[in-house]
């Protein structure tokens, strides 16, 4: 796939990354309240909310 195929303006990209982060946070709420669930929750939130930074 070539770069030219990614014709997404910055406002649309910001909107999509915010929606992705929001959905990940909602998903993290449904994870079990255990050590493993807490670990996955923290990792999921940390990664999904840093998409724009990368």
VMD Tcl script that builds the backbone (N, CA, C; Angstrom):
set m [mol new atoms 162]
animate dup $m
set s [atomselect $m all]
$s set {name element resname resid chain x y z} {
  {N N UNK 1 A 0.851 -1.174 0.000}
  {CA C UNK 1 A 0.000 0.000 0.000}
  {C C UNK 1 A 0.894 1.233 0.000}
  {N N UNK 2 A 0.579 2.152 -0.843}
  {CA C UNK 2 A 1.397 3.353 -0.974}
  {C C UNK 2 A 0.892 4.466 -0.064}
  {N N UNK 3 A 1.780 5.385 0.251}
  {CA C UNK 3 A 1.449 6.528 1.100}
  {C C UNK 3 A 0.307 7.342 0.507}
  {N N UNK 4 A 0.240 7.458 -0.803}
  {CA C UNK 4 A -0.805 8.260 -1.442}
  {C C UNK 4 A -2.210 7.750 -1.100}
  {N N UNK 5 A -2.308 6.481 -0.746}
  {CA C UNK 5 A -3.609 5.900 -0.416}
  {C C UNK 5 A -4.122 6.350 0.949}
  {N N UNK 6 A -3.262 6.927 1.752}
  {CA C UNK 6 A -3.655 7.380 3.081}
  {C C UNK 6 A -3.982 8.867 3.042}
  {N N UNK 7 A -5.085 9.212 2.413}
  {CA C UNK 7 A -5.475 10.602 2.257}
  {C C UNK 7 A -6.430 10.987 3.386}
  {N N UNK 8 A -5.898 11.083 4.585}
  {CA C UNK 8 A -6.699 11.416 5.758}
  {C C UNK 8 A -6.192 12.743 6.300}
  {N N UNK 9 A -7.098 13.694 6.453}
  {CA C UNK 9 A -6.639 14.980 6.982}
  {C C UNK 9 A -6.420 14.880 8.486}
  {N N UNK 10 A -5.719 15.841 9.034}
  {CA C UNK 10 A -5.322 15.762 10.437}
  {C C UNK 10 A -6.511 15.790 11.390}
  {N N UNK 11 A -7.551 16.544 11.067}
  {CA C UNK 11 A -8.717 16.589 11.957}
  {C C UNK 11 A -9.408 15.231 12.020}
  {N N UNK 12 A -9.495 14.564 10.889}
  {CA C UNK 12 A -10.105 13.235 10.853}
  {C C UNK 12 A -9.261 12.233 11.639}
  {N N UNK 13 A -7.960 12.329 11.514}
  {CA C UNK 13 A -7.071 11.433 12.248}
  {C C UNK 13 A -7.192 11.657 13.749}
  {N N UNK 14 A -7.248 12.907 14.169}
  {CA C UNK 14 A -7.421 13.226 15.588}
  {C C UNK 14 A -8.738 12.662 16.094}
  {N N UNK 15 A -9.790 12.843 15.327}
  {CA C UNK 15 A -11.105 12.328 15.714}
  {C C UNK 15 A -11.073 10.807 15.867}
  {N N UNK 16 A -10.454 10.134 14.913}
  {CA C UNK 16 A -10.399 8.675 14.946}
  {C C UNK 16 A -9.551 8.158 16.102}
  {N N UNK 17 A -8.432 8.820 16.394}
  {CA C UNK 17 A -7.593 8.350 17.495}
  {C C UNK 17 A -8.258 8.594 18.844}
  {N N UNK 18 A -8.996 9.695 18.978}
  {CA C UNK 18 A -9.734 9.940 20.224}
  {C C UNK 18 A -10.827 8.898 20.415}
  {N N UNK 19 A -11.533 8.576 19.346}
  {CA C UNK 19 A -12.583 7.562 19.419}
  {C C UNK 19 A -11.986 6.196 19.772}
  {N N UNK 20 A -10.847 5.873 19.189}
  {CA C UNK 20 A -10.171 4.616 19.500}
  {C C UNK 20 A -9.802 4.557 20.981}
  {N N UNK 21 A -9.220 5.626 21.499}
  {CA C UNK 21 A -8.839 5.669 22.910}
  {C C UNK 21 A -10.064 5.543 23.802}
  {N N UNK 22 A -11.138 6.225 23.442}
  {CA C UNK 22 A -12.374 6.168 24.221}
  {C C UNK 22 A -12.921 4.740 24.262}
  {N N UNK 23 A -12.914 4.069 23.126}
  {CA C UNK 23 A -13.413 2.694 23.065}
  {C C UNK 23 A -12.527 1.746 23.868}
  {N N UNK 24 A -11.234 1.984 23.863}
  {CA C UNK 24 A -10.322 1.146 24.646}
  {C C UNK 24 A -10.538 1.341 26.143}
  {N N UNK 25 A -10.778 2.567 26.558}
  {CA C UNK 25 A -11.053 2.829 27.972}
  {C C UNK 25 A -12.347 2.134 28.381}
  {N N UNK 26 A -13.374 2.210 27.531}
  {CA C UNK 26 A -14.631 1.518 27.825}
  {C C UNK 26 A -14.411 0.009 27.917}
  {N N UNK 27 A -13.597 -0.533 27.028}
  {CA C UNK 27 A -13.286 -1.959 27.071}
  {C C UNK 27 A -12.550 -2.313 28.354}
  {N N UNK 28 A -11.630 -1.473 28.769}
  {CA C UNK 28 A -10.833 -1.764 29.960}
  {C C UNK 28 A -11.697 -1.846 31.217}
  {N N UNK 29 A -12.796 -1.127 31.227}
  {CA C UNK 29 A -13.703 -1.169 32.377}
  {C C UNK 29 A -14.302 -2.561 32.548}
  {N N UNK 30 A -14.482 -3.269 31.434}
  {CA C UNK 30 A -15.108 -4.593 31.495}
  {C C UNK 30 A -14.128 -5.706 31.864}
  {N N UNK 31 A -12.853 -5.402 31.967}
  {CA C UNK 31 A -11.876 -6.430 32.327}
  {C C UNK 31 A -12.050 -6.839 33.788}
  {N N UNK 32 A -11.682 -8.074 34.125}
  {CA C UNK 32 A -11.836 -8.539 35.505}
  {C C UNK 32 A -10.993 -7.726 36.481}
  {N N UNK 33 A -11.492 -7.623 37.689}
  {CA C UNK 33 A -10.784 -6.907 38.753}
  {C C UNK 33 A -9.824 -7.879 39.435}
  {N N UNK 34 A -8.727 -8.149 38.758}
  {CA C UNK 34 A -7.702 -9.054 39.276}
  {C C UNK 34 A -6.342 -8.448 38.955}
  {N N UNK 35 A -5.287 -9.085 39.452}
  {CA C UNK 35 A -3.943 -8.578 39.148}
  {C C UNK 35 A -3.697 -8.563 37.645}
  {N N UNK 36 A -4.063 -9.650 36.969}
  {CA C UNK 36 A -3.869 -9.718 35.526}
  {C C UNK 36 A -4.751 -8.697 34.808}
  {N N UNK 37 A -6.016 -8.602 35.216}
  {CA C UNK 37 A -6.922 -7.628 34.611}
  {C C UNK 37 A -6.425 -6.206 34.784}
  {N N UNK 38 A -5.921 -5.904 35.972}
  {CA C UNK 38 A -5.390 -4.562 36.232}
  {C C UNK 38 A -4.161 -4.275 35.373}
  {N N UNK 39 A -3.299 -5.277 35.218}
  {CA C UNK 39 A -2.102 -5.103 34.389}
  {C C UNK 39 A -2.491 -4.832 32.935}
  {N N UNK 40 A -3.398 -5.634 32.411}
  {CA C UNK 40 A -3.841 -5.454 31.028}
  {C C UNK 40 A -4.548 -4.119 30.870}
  {N N UNK 41 A -5.364 -3.735 31.845}
  {CA C UNK 41 A -6.092 -2.464 31.800}
  {C C UNK 41 A -5.125 -1.286 31.701}
  {N N UNK 42 A -4.109 -1.288 32.565}
  {CA C UNK 42 A -3.135 -0.187 32.540}
  {C C UNK 42 A -2.387 -0.133 31.208}
  {N N UNK 43 A -1.986 -1.304 30.706}
  {CA C UNK 43 A -1.258 -1.348 29.441}
  {C C UNK 43 A -2.142 -0.884 28.287}
  {N N UNK 44 A -3.386 -1.343 28.261}
  {CA C UNK 44 A -4.318 -0.966 27.196}
  {C C UNK 44 A -4.556 0.540 27.183}
  {N N UNK 45 A -4.791 1.113 28.346}
  {CA C UNK 45 A -5.039 2.556 28.422}
  {C C UNK 45 A -3.778 3.335 28.043}
  {N N UNK 46 A -2.633 2.894 28.536}
  {CA C UNK 46 A -1.375 3.588 28.231}
  {C C UNK 46 A -1.102 3.578 26.724}
  {N N UNK 47 A -1.283 2.439 26.096}
  {CA C UNK 47 A -0.990 2.330 24.656}
  {C C UNK 47 A -2.026 3.040 23.795}
  {N N UNK 48 A -3.292 2.873 24.130}
  {CA C UNK 48 A -4.341 3.438 23.268}
  {C C UNK 48 A -4.412 4.952 23.351}
  {N N UNK 49 A -4.001 5.519 24.457}
  {CA C UNK 49 A -4.063 6.977 24.581}
  {C C UNK 49 A -2.787 7.651 24.093}
  {N N UNK 50 A -1.781 6.864 23.715}
  {CA C UNK 50 A -0.540 7.467 23.215}
  {C C UNK 50 A -0.395 7.312 21.707}
  {N N UNK 51 A -1.436 6.933 21.017}
  {CA C UNK 51 A -1.379 6.722 19.568}
  {C C UNK 51 A -0.930 7.990 18.855}
  {N N UNK 52 A -1.491 9.109 19.208}
  {CA C UNK 52 A -1.156 10.371 18.535}
  {C C UNK 52 A 0.306 10.756 18.764}
  {N N UNK 53 A 0.845 10.401 19.898}
  {CA C UNK 53 A 2.235 10.740 20.197}
  {C C UNK 53 A 3.206 9.946 19.332}
  {N N UNK 54 A 2.771 8.790 18.893}
  {CA C UNK 54 A 3.653 7.944 18.076}
  {C C UNK 54 A 3.481 8.292 16.631}
}
mol reanalyze $m
mol bondsrecalc $m
mol representation Tube
mol addrep $m
